[in-house]
């Protein structure tokens, strides 16, 4: 015989719709919470509960540490007592000790009750969410529970759903306790349970109703290709048979319209048109405009304007094809995915004759259709006078002329589109070629950058502190990196933050003035060595320079009017370019007069610019021996526009 505990346990599982494991876990957690509340156990201490479902007996186990001497009985157990529970334990281990109290007390029991109810409610919410999230995109039944201007609340089996005003059928009225079908649009998880949003105006609700009412659609013999719906007014459904011998339209309508009528009643009298789908776009558009009869459909696809269908209908079918407030044409356009322009046959034929009269190129392009132009003019004249409908032969003649003229202009537009596409392709090809040429030019410019440029820091370019700071903040550290940016053009530097046209001009000017070394320069002698060289030069005898011999000495800075220099002739002369050629040097002592250098006007210059100009002068001046004067003269390099071997001589 089952115990009362087990019967109550099974009753809770059945009423709440929960599994035995979920309810059992809730009971165990409730007992643990009650025990902690009763004895004041530490939250870090591991406490578990075990329940025997057959007898209903509950036991509490507490984790305690094995020690030799117990100081805290709530968290420690003696080694001797631990051996009675587990024989192989030792000091420092932990064991689970049964600590079931005889009575939890009123407060602990109330705590257990609250925990059980809370856990069961949470489990119910999780179960409800898991159930209804699988119902998204399906139809459910509900009862109207409350009605407000913003929404209608539906009562489901164990929760409620919301039918917003935007998802209601226009003009549809609801009553309390009314049974409704609704399409599950969205299910969201919230702290108060799942929030279910349903709809009655969604087009997929019509799809689900057809699947429920038409067995052929549910089994897959008939497929729904497209649905266009204006809820509460009219809908169009395109269906196609997936099995031979099946009439898709008849299967959906049913015997005497029984199947479709039940769906109409469910949707409050909404009209539903069932249309057979066709892979041919013109045929599909003609059927989509039913119940109107279509005379001609001309299709035109444009990459810019999209897909357009020009439809011609008899005069008495024009209003039916357009529909009330354009509803029929609008639904047909949604169903087919084409823009539909509808004209009456009289209007289309009049337009065709006008184009033939105004455009002389149309008539030669019509071919045999040109012979029908006089009969068409007579047909239109008689129709205007007698106001009689067209016969079948007259409609056929009018359609041939309209299609011929329209086809001529369609071919012209097609040729124009092809021309524009060719021009666009050529333009893109030119852009790609220009981009490829630009990349090639950049690569060539990068290849011309000497390797030494990447070893020269920016500080040696002679830039102002402002420009130097902008370049360093942009991540540039060497002259080579600056030249890499300039390889892309002026934009390579102008795109850097803080670099403008003036800064760009300064960078270019400093790069032009910078002479990149091709060979390693010899470091200048120290000041102590210079004094010794000067002393030896004074003691050495004066030697006249050999004829046709030039001595070139680069002077870093001239501080005295007389400087004594001594050079030694190298044992071998290395072949170097003409502009850097150095002839064999002979030890000599020369005097430099005071007026050898040109005096420059004193101009107030900022410290940064003054240092820059000093470095510039030192780079451009050079001392060479002049045979005619018999002394050293200072010469200055010309600008880059002149030859590199030309010099400007200036004497005081």
PyMOL commands that set and color helices and strands:
alter all, ss='L'
color gray80, all
select helices_A, chain A and resi 4-16+20-39+79-85+106-133+165-167+203-213+215-219+248-253+255-266+281-288+315-322+324-336+345-358+360-386+392-447+451-455+458-461+465-473+479-486+491-494+501-513+527-539+578-580+594-596+607-620
alter helices_A, ss='H'
color red, helices_A
select strands_A, chain A and resi 47-51+58-67+76-78+94-98+139-147+151-155+160-164+179-190+193-199+222-230+234-241+271-276+294-302+306-313+339-344+552-553+621-626+631-637+647-649
alter strands_A, ss='S'
color yellow, strands_A
deselect
rebuild
show_as cartoon
